[in-house]
Amino acid sequence: MSSPALPRPDSSLVTVTHVVYALHALSLVIGAIGAATIIGAFVLGWPSIIAVIINYVKRSEARGTWLESHFSWQIRTFWWAVLWVLIVALVSMPLVLLFGLGVITFYVGLFALGIWAIYRIARGWLALKDDKPLPV
């Protein structure tokens, strides 16, 4: 059930939200089975980029409904992933140059970010399935 304080969103917007989660999940799967890393495919893959564009285009329609939290969750997941990939890369580069250990740091960081992205998409999609908002 949705939150009683918020109006019920249009069913087509619920469908759009499912599609956005599916696009993000597709990027994660492509990263898991392809040559890219999971987080690399999530941040740089076309399905996730299309998903974020849809988020921004449809966000105003979700405003004031329990779906607003899902749109924020999806957008934040994407942009936090971008930020953390950059941080991992910036921290790893000097370690590679100085000690040769940055490669390990880089791949461990990307692996951890991949697990985090899978968690965020799974948690959000499960909450959507149950018509529940996410914490903001």
N, C-alpha and C positions, 0 to 999 in steps of 0.2 A: 504494500500500500504506500501511496505517496504521503508526504507530510500534509496534515490537515490545514496548516496555515498557508500553504502555497497552492495556487490554482493548478489544475490539471493541464499539462501541456497538450498541444495538438498531437495526435498519434503519428502524423507524418514527421514531426520533429523528433519523436522517440525513435522512429525508424532511421532518421538521419544520424542520430547519436549512435545507434547500433552500427551503422555503416562506418562511422569514424573510428569506433573501436576496432572494427574488422580490418580497416585499412592499416591501423597501427599494428594490429596483430599480424597482418600479412608481412609488414616490414620486419617484424621480429622473426617470423618463420623464415623469410628469405635470408636473413642474417644467420640463422641457426643452421640452415642446410647449404648455404652458398659459401663462396670464398670470403665474403666480408665478415666482420664481427657482428654480433647481434646488435650492439649499440650503434655501430657504424651504419648498418642498414636502417636502423630506426631513425637516426638523425639525418642521414643523407639519402635515404630511399624515397622514391617517388610516392609510394603509398602514404607514408607519414607526412610528406610535404603537402600532398593533396588533402589529407585529413586536417592538417592545421589550417589550411586555407578555408576549408569548409567550416571549421570551428569559428573562424573570424567572420565569415560571411553570415552564418546563421546564429551567432551569439546573441544578437539583439532580440531574436525571436524567443530565445530561451529565458531572457531576463524576467525575473519575477516568478519563475516556476522552479520546481525542484531540479529540473534539467540544467539550470544555470550552473549548479555545482559541478556537473559532469563536464560542461564546456570549459570551465575554469580548470578542472582537474586535468583534462586532456591537453590544454594549452600549456599549463604549468609543467606537466610531465615532459612535453617536447622541449620547451625552452630550458628547463633545468638540465635535461640530458645534454643539450648543446653546450651549456656552460660547463658542466662537469667533464665532458670530453675535452674541451679546450684546456681546462685546468690540469687534467691528467696528462695531456700532451705537453703542456708547458713545464710541468714538474718533471716529466720523464726525460725531456730533451737534454737538460744539463747533466742529468745522471748518466745518460748514454755517453755524452762527450767526456765527462770527467772519470767515470768509474766503470762504464760498460754495463751497469745494472739497470739502466733505464728501460731496456726492452722488457725485462721482467715486470717492473713497476707499471709500464704502459699496458701490457696484456692483462695483468691482474686487475688494474683499474678498469679496463674496458669490460672484463668479465663481470666484475662486481656491478658495473653500471648496466650491463645487459640483464642481469638477474633483477636489479631494481626496476628496470623498465617493464620486464615481464610481470613483476608483482603489481606495478601501478596499473597496467592495462587490464590484467586479470581482476584485480580488486574493483576497479571502476566498472568493468563490464558486468561483473556479478551483481554489483549494487544496482546497475541499470536494469538488469533482468528482474530484480526484486522491486523495482519502482522506488528505490531509496536514493536520497541525496547523499553526496559525499561530504566529508568535513572540508571546510573552507580554510 
